[in-house]
Each structure stands twice: as structure tokens, then as C-alpha cells.
Amino acid sequence: MVKYRDKILNILRWALGALFIFSGAVKCVDPIGTSIFVDKYLTTYSMEALVPLSVAIGLALSVMEFMLGTLLICGLWRRFLSLVSVVVLVLFSVVTLLSATLLPIGDCGCFGEVLKLSPWATFLKNIILLAIALYVWRNSRNEWRLGLREVIVLAFAILVPLGANLYALSHLPLVDSLPYKVGTNLREAVAKEQDSVRSVLRFRNSATGDIEEFDAMATECWMRRDLEFLESAVVVDDKAEYSDFRLYDTAGEEYTQKLLNRRGRVALLCINDISALDILTQKAIETLCNAYPETAIYILSYTEVEDHILPLNATHLYIDAMTLRSIIRADIGVVILRDGVVEFKANIKDI
């Protein structure tokens, strides 16, 4: 009976540790993406003063989760670490419950861009894990041994996630789970989602009080006396991943299809943070200019940058800031398209 209980205890401990490792790992490989979710939480909870620390907070969170999961699976300090797990999961449960009710935030970001869960699904997951952590804590013994094995496991549990974070911050994420990863046919993807963005007219039915939507080009709605016009709006399908991929030239004209329909290779010089421009990135940009004629280079940014960056004669296009961060997780990066397909991505430092 004791052996049977010990097997169940070990299985539950491994399951708990595996979930923590997975959650920490997906954050480690994409620290910029993690910081975006942290920003969202800080803003929602009126803690804007901490936003400049969002990258550091996300890094610490990912290392903590990975370390906690690794130590649990390896069986180190079981009773103490399972108690830490209980405390962590209680905090996570409170936050996700608030996100599902009083302070809606959408996708919690617990598993980064790899796996998206609703706040309620996340809350249920946390409650299940909390029950497991409580069981492991109640049935584990105190073990405070600190030998060579423990030191090696602890060092591994800290250095691996820390190294993954630092690599991704200096280069690009080790795993790209975003819609703009290498191999994506943007030309086809954007074309398929054209119908996912539509303009509608909203009316209130005076008889029932219901809100009714009509296509923006519809005319019969204006003839009905039982309808009261409310507003015109743009509706986006919840499953649309490329609805925000819209490029505009300096005159304000949309340039999306013109770029995606261009034959051959084009280089997109993506500027997320102009302050990251230094001597090394200038040299990398010169290398890019030598590899591609300026007519095949496009500068993508959400602010004006022509006065600060080469090549001055390249076509400058504007794009939504969050979409640009999704395209490339670098302050300044390069994306190569070939016939509308993402062929290559790199931090400008690696060019």
C-alpha cells in the first residue's frame, strides 16, 4: 500500500514539475513575448511604473518556473518546493480569476505563443495543479541535503533558462511560434484573411431591443423604420492571425499587396527601437545594402526613421507596433521574403 502511494506521489510530482518546466521553457525561448504579456498585466493592474522592468520580470518568472519544475522532477527538497508550488499556484489562481472576471485580459500568456488558453481554462488548470501541489506537500518528507548532485541540478536549473533568455534577447527566439515564422506564405495567408475583416453597420431593433448587424454596403437596413442606426464598425474574425498585417507608405496609401505580390527576394529592415541603432548595426545595414539593391529594401517601422537610418532611398512603410514585434523579436531586424514567403529572419547584429 505504501509503495502504491509512493508511486502515485511520484507521478503527481513529475506531472507538476513537467508543467512548470513547460511553462518556464516557452517563456525562456521568447522573453520579448513574455514581456509583452507582463506589460499587459502591469497596465491592467495600474502598475505602469513597473513597465520598464517587464523584461526583467518576465526573465525572473521564466527562470523561477523552469527551476522549480526541474527540482521537483529530480526530487530535491520535496516538501519545501511543493509548498513553494502551492504559494505560486495560489497567486496564479487569484490573478487568473481576476482576469476572467473583474479585470479581463484575454489570453493569459502562461504558455507564451505556443499554447493559448482563455482565463477560465487557465484558472481551471491552476486549480488542478494546486490540488496536486497540496497533495505532494502533505505527503512529502523534509529533506535538506545539499551535496554535489543537488548543486549540479540547481546550477543546471538556473543556467539553462537564463542562457536561453539571454540568447533570445541578443539574437532571436530559439523557437518561433508566431504567425510570421520562416516558411510562412504571407501572400496566401493575408489573401485568405481578407474576408475576415469587414465593415458593418449596427442598428438597434426598436421592437426587440436587439442589436443587428448589416454589411456596410447593404441598403435595405436604411429602409426599415424599426431600426435605429448606432454606428459603423470594423469586425475582425477572432481566428484571424494576419488581420493587422497592413502596410502603408508615407502618403498613407495601403502598400500590403504591392509588397507581397513582388516577385523575387525583398529585404524588410524592421525597426522596433530606433535607439538601438549604433555603429555595429550601421555596418550591418551597409552589408544588407551591398547584398540588395535599395529598390528591394523596405524599411518597416511604426514611427519616422528616415532621418536616422540607411538606406535613405529605400521605401519606408508604416505598420502597427505590435504587429512589427510579432514579425521579428528584435529591436532592429531583417526579414527576407521570396515571392511573398518568409525565407529568412535575423537580428541585425547577426547580419
C-alpha positions in Angstrom: 0.0 0.0 0.0 2.9 2.3 0.9 4.7 1.6 -2.4 1.5 2.2 -4.3 1.0 5.6 -2.6 4.7 6.5 -3.3 4.2 5.7 -7.0 1.2 8.0 -7.2 3.1 10.7 -5.3 6.0 10.5 -7.7 3.7 10.6 -10.8 1.9 13.6 -9.5 5.2 15.3 -8.6 6.6 14.6 -12.0 3.4 16.0 -13.6 3.6 19.1 -11.6 7.3 19.6 -12.4 6.7 18.9 -16.1 4.0 21.6 -16.3 6.3 24.1 -14.5 9.2 23.3 -16.9 7.0 23.6 -20.0 5.6 26.9 -18.8 9.0 28.3 -18.0 10.6 26.9 -21.2 8.1 28.6 -23.5 8.7 31.9 -21.7 12.5 31.4 -21.9 12.7 31.0 -25.6 10.7 34.2 -26.2 11.5 36.8 -23.5 10.2 39.7 -25.5 6.9 38.0 -26.0 6.8 37.3 -22.3 7.5 40.9 -21.5 4.5 41.9 -23.7 2.2 39.8 -21.6 3.8 41.2 -18.4 3.2 44.8 -19.8 -0.5 43.9 -20.3 -0.8 42.7 -16.7 1.0 45.6 -15.2 -1.1 48.1 -17.2 -4.4 46.2 -16.3 -3.4 46.4 -12.6 -2.4 50.1 -12.8 1.2 49.3 -12.2 2.6 51.2 -15.1 5.7 52.4 -13.1 7.0 48.8 -13.4 6.6 48.5 -17.1 10.3 49.4 -17.8 11.1 46.3 -15.7 8.8 44.0 -17.8 11.7 42.1 -19.5 13.5 41.5 -16.2 10.2 40.4 -14.5 9.4 38.0 -17.4 13.0 36.6 -17.2 12.8 36.1 -13.5 9.4 34.4 -13.8 10.6 32.0 -16.6 13.8 31.0 -14.6 11.7 30.5 -11.4 9.2 28.2 -13.2 11.9 26.2 -15.0 14.0 25.8 -11.9 11.0 24.9 -9.7 9.9 22.2 -12.2 13.4 20.8 -12.6 14.0 20.5 -8.9 10.6 18.9 -8.4 11.2 16.2 -11.0 14.6 15.5 -9.6 13.1 15.1 -6.2 15.1 17.8 -4.4 13.7 19.3 -1.2 10.3 17.9 -2.0 8.3 19.2 0.9 9.7 22.7 0.8 9.4 23.0 -3.0 5.9 21.6 -3.1 5.0 24.3 -0.5 6.5 26.9 -2.8 4.5 25.5 -5.6 1.3 25.9 -3.5 2.1 29.5 -2.9 2.9 30.2 -6.5 -0.2 28.5 -7.8 -2.4 30.3 -5.3 -1.1 33.6 -6.6 -1.5 32.5 -10.2 -5.1 31.3 -9.5 -6.1 34.7 -7.9 -4.6 36.6 -10.9 -6.3 34.4 -13.5 -9.7 34.5 -11.6 -9.5 38.3 -11.7 -8.5 38.1 -15.4 -11.6 36.0 -16.1 -14.0 38.3 -14.1 -13.2 41.8 -12.8 -10.1 42.6 -14.8 -10.5 40.9 -18.2 -7.2 40.5 -20.0 -7.7 37.9 -22.7 -5.0 35.2 -23.3 -3.1 34.9 -20.0 0.3 34.2 -21.7 1.1 31.3 -19.4 2.4 29.2 -22.3 3.5 32.1 -24.4 2.6 31.9 -28.1 2.9 28.1 -28.1 -0.4 27.4 -26.4 -3.2 29.9 -25.9 -5.7 29.4 -23.1 -8.7 31.5 -22.0 -8.6 32.9 -18.5 -11.2 30.4 -17.3 -9.3 27.5 -18.8 -6.1 28.8 -17.2 -7.9 29.2 -13.8 -9.2 25.6 -14.0 -5.6 24.4 -14.9 -4.2 26.3 -11.9 -6.8 24.8 -9.5 -6.0 21.3 -10.7 -2.3 21.9 -10.3 -2.9 23.5 -6.9 -4.7 20.3 -5.7 -1.7 18.2 -6.9 0.8 20.5 -5.2 -1.2 20.3 -1.9 -1.2 16.5 -2.1 2.5 16.3 -2.8 3.2 18.8 0.0 1.1 16.8 2.6 2.7 13.5 1.7 6.4 14.5 1.2 9.1 14.3 3.8 11.6 17.0 4.8 14.9 16.6 3.0 17.6 19.3 3.4 20.5 17.5 1.9 22.9 19.7 -0.1 25.5 17.6 -1.9 27.2 17.6 -5.3 24.1 16.2 -7.0 21.9 19.0 -5.6 24.4 21.7 -6.6 24.7 20.4 -10.2 20.9 20.1 -10.6 20.4 23.6 -9.2 23.1 25.1 -11.4 21.5 23.4 -14.5 18.0 24.6 -13.5 19.2 28.2 -13.3 21.8 28.4 -16.1 19.8 26.7 -18.8 16.7 29.0 -18.7 18.9 32.1 -18.1 21.1 31.2 -21.1 18.0 30.7 -23.3 16.7 34.1 -22.3 19.9 35.9 -22.9 20.4 34.2 -26.3 16.9 35.2 -27.4 17.4 38.8 -26.2 20.7 39.1 -28.1 19.6 37.3 -31.2 16.1 35.8 -31.9 13.9 33.3 -30.0 15.1 29.7 -30.2 11.6 28.7 -31.2 9.4 30.9 -33.3 5.8 30.2 -32.7 4.4 33.4 -34.2 2.4 33.7 -37.4 5.4 35.2 -39.3 7.9 32.3 -38.8 10.2 31.1 -41.5 8.3 29.2 -44.2 5.1 31.2 -43.9 3.5 32.2 -47.2 2.3 35.7 -46.3 0.9 36.3 -49.7 -1.5 33.4 -49.4 -2.2 33.9 -45.7 -3.1 37.6 -46.0 -5.2 37.0 -49.1 -7.2 34.2 -47.3 -8.0 36.5 -44.4 -9.3 39.4 -46.5 -12.8 38.3 -45.7 -12.1 38.1 -42.0 -12.0 41.9 -41.8 -15.3 43.5 -42.8 -17.1 46.8 -42.3 -20.6 46.6 -40.8 -23.5 48.8 -39.8 -25.0 48.3 -36.4 -28.7 49.1 -35.7 -30.9 48.7 -32.7 -34.3 47.0 -33.3 -36.8 49.2 -31.6 -39.3 46.4 -31.2 -36.9 43.8 -29.5 -34.0 46.0 -28.4 -31.6 43.6 -30.1 -28.5 44.9 -31.9 -28.5 43.9 -35.6 -25.5 44.0 -38.0 -25.6 44.5 -41.7 -22.9 44.6 -44.4 -21.7 48.2 -44.9 -22.9 48.1 -48.5 -26.4 47.0 -47.5 -29.3 49.3 -48.3 -32.4 47.6 -47.0 -31.5 48.4 -43.4 -31.9 52.1 -44.1 -35.4 51.5 -45.3 -36.7 49.8 -42.2 -38.4 52.0 -39.7 -38.0 49.6 -36.8 -34.2 50.1 -36.9 -32.3 52.8 -35.2 -28.7 53.4 -36.5 -26.0 53.2 -33.9 -22.6 53.1 -35.6 -20.4 51.8 -38.4 -17.6 49.4 -37.3 -14.9 47.1 -38.5 -15.3 43.5 -37.4 -12.3 41.1 -37.3 -12.7 37.3 -37.1 -11.3 36.1 -33.7 -9.3 33.4 -35.5 -7.6 35.9 -37.9 -3.9 35.9 -37.4 -2.9 38.4 -40.2 -5.7 41.0 -40.0 -3.3 43.5 -38.5 -0.6 43.0 -41.2 -1.3 46.3 -43.1 1.5 48.3 -44.6 1.1 52.0 -45.6 3.5 54.2 -47.5 4.4 57.8 -46.5 1.4 59.1 -48.4 -1.0 57.0 -46.3 -1.8 54.6 -49.1 -2.0 50.9 -48.4 1.0 49.0 -49.7 0.4 45.5 -48.4 -0.5 43.6 -51.6 2.1 45.6 -53.6 4.8 44.3 -51.4 3.6 40.7 -51.1 3.0 40.4 -54.8 6.5 41.4 -55.7 8.5 38.7 -57.4 11.9 37.6 -56.1 13.6 38.5 -52.9 13.0 41.6 -50.9 14.5 42.6 -47.6 12.5 44.1 -44.8 14.5 46.2 -42.4 12.3 46.1 -39.3 12.8 49.0 -36.8 11.2 48.3 -33.4 13.5 50.6 -31.5 15.5 53.3 -33.3 17.6 53.9 -30.1 19.2 50.5 -30.7 21.0 52.0 -33.8 24.7 52.0 -33.2 28.0 51.7 -35.1 27.7 47.9 -35.4 24.1 48.0 -36.7 25.1 50.7 -39.1 27.7 48.4 -40.5 25.3 45.5 -40.7 22.8 47.7 -42.6 25.6 48.6 -45.0 26.2 44.9 -45.6 22.5 44.5 -46.3 22.6 47.4 -48.8 25.6 45.7 -50.6 23.6 42.4 -50.9 20.3 44.0 -52.1 19.6 47.0 -54.3 17.8 49.8 -52.5 14.7 49.1 -54.6 14.5 45.7 -53.0 14.9 47.0 -49.4 11.9 48.2 -47.4 12.1 49.9 -44.0 9.3 48.8 -41.7 8.5 50.9 -38.6 5.7 52.5 -36.7 7.4 55.9 -36.5 9.5 58.1 -38.7 13.1 56.9 -39.1 14.4 58.1 -42.4 16.5 60.9 -40.8 18.3 58.4 -38.7 18.9 55.3 -40.7 20.3 54.0 -44.0 19.4 53.3 -46.8 17.8 56.6 -47.3 16.4 55.8 -50.7 14.7 52.6 -49.6 10.9 52.5 -49.5 9.6 53.4 -46.0 6.4 51.6 -44.9 4.5 52.0 -41.7 3.0 49.1 -39.7 1.2 48.6 -36.4 3.8 48.5 -33.5 2.5 45.2 -32.0 2.4 43.5 -35.4 6.0 44.6 -36.1 7.1 43.0 -32.8 5.3 39.8 -33.9 7.1 39.8 -37.2 10.5 39.9 -35.5 11.5 39.9 -31.8 14.5 42.3 -32.2 14.9 46.0 -31.8 16.3 46.1 -35.3 16.0 43.0 -37.5 15.9 41.7 -41.1 13.2 39.6 -42.7 13.8 38.2 -46.2 10.7 37.5 -48.4 10.9 35.5 -51.5 7.7 35.6 -53.6 5.8 36.5 -50.5 7.2 33.7 -48.4 9.3 34.3 -45.3 12.6 32.8 -46.2 15.0 34.2 -43.5 14.9 36.2 -40.3 17.7 37.6 -38.2 18.7 40.1 -35.6 20.6 42.9 -37.4 23.6 42.1 -35.2 23.8 38.7 -36.9 23.9 40.0 -40.5 
